[in-house]
Amino acid sequence: MDPVYLFSFLGLLSLAFAYIFFPLIPKNSTSSSQHEEALQNYEDLLFQKSKALENLMELDHDREFGKVNEEDYEDIRNRLLREADAIYQSLKTLEQNDPFFSELEIGLQTKRGKTK
């Protein structure tokens, strides 16, 4: 096969792929990466929240079976509650201040309005 035809074919094929896949590429890649970062932070905070609640339940369980005395229980419980509150506040701040979550909430409200 002649190299000119091969390069022409590859060039046309590349243009066809670009034409097909260009609309799939996000317009603002920094916005996309910011959304991904916000989601990752949110997932991390949700995981921390679940671990904090799990730790509180485990502490209550240990208290029921006498593994932790009352004084230690109160100290550990207060520390875990402070940690859980800090996580909750971080989640709340992220939800209120990150534009991604505002857009998400608007989208959810719009969808709910359409389905009712």
N, C-alpha and C positions, 0 to 999 in steps of 0.2 A: 504494500500500500504506500502510496506517495506521501511523504512527510507533510506536504502542504495540506492535503486533504485531512490527514490525521489531526494536525493542529487546528484546522478550521472546524472540524467536527468537535474537538475538545473545547474550543472556544464557544461554539454555539451551545454545547451541552452545559458549560459553566454559566452562560447567560440564562439559559432556561432554568437551571437550579436556582440562580439568584432571583429570578423573577417569581418563582414559586415560593421560595422560602424567605424572601426578604420581609413580607408582611408578618411573618411569625416572630421575627426578631423584635424584642421590646424597643420602643422608641427612645426611652430614657433608661439606659442601663444602670445609671447611678441610682435612680429611683427604685429600680428592681432590686438592686443589691441592698439598698436601705430597707426595703420591705422584707427581704430575706433575713437581714440582720435583726430587725424588729421581731420577726417571727421566732428566730432562734432565741433571742433574749426572753421572749414570752414563754416559749417552751421550757427554757431553763428555769424560769421562775415558777412555772406550774409544777415542774418536777420537784423543786425545792419545797414548794407548798405541800405537796403530797408527802414528801419525806418528813416534814415537820409534823404533819398530822399523824403520820404513822408512828413517829417517835413519841408523841403525846399519848397515843393509844397504848403503845408498848409500856410506857411509864405507868399508866393506870393499871395495866395488867400486872406489872411487877409489884405494884403497891398492894393489889388484891391478894397476891400470893406471898406477901411478906418479904419480898426480895429487897425492898427499899423502905427505910424507916420514914416516918412522917416528916421529920425536919428536912431530910435530903429530898424527899418527894416535893415538898413545897418549893425548895430552892431550884431544883431541876425544872419543875413545871413552870415556874415564873420565867426562867431563862428561855425555855422552849417557846413559851407564849410571846416573849419579846421578839424572838427570832421569827416566829410565824407572823407577828404583826408587821415587822419590817418587810417581810416578803410580800404580805398583802398590800402594804403601802407602795412598794415598788411596782407591783402589778397594776394597781390603781393609777399611779403616776404614768406608767407606760401607756395604759389604755386612754388616758385623758390627753396626753401631750404628743403622742406620736400620730402624725397625720394618717398613717396607714390604718390605724384602728378606727379613726374617725370615718375614713372612706368605707371601711368594712361595715361599720355600724349603719351608715347611710344606705349602703347596698342591702343590708339585711332588713332594714325598715322598709325600704322600697319593695323588696321581694315579699315581705309579710303583708304589705298593703295591697299588693297585686293578688295575693292568694286568698285574701279574705273576701 
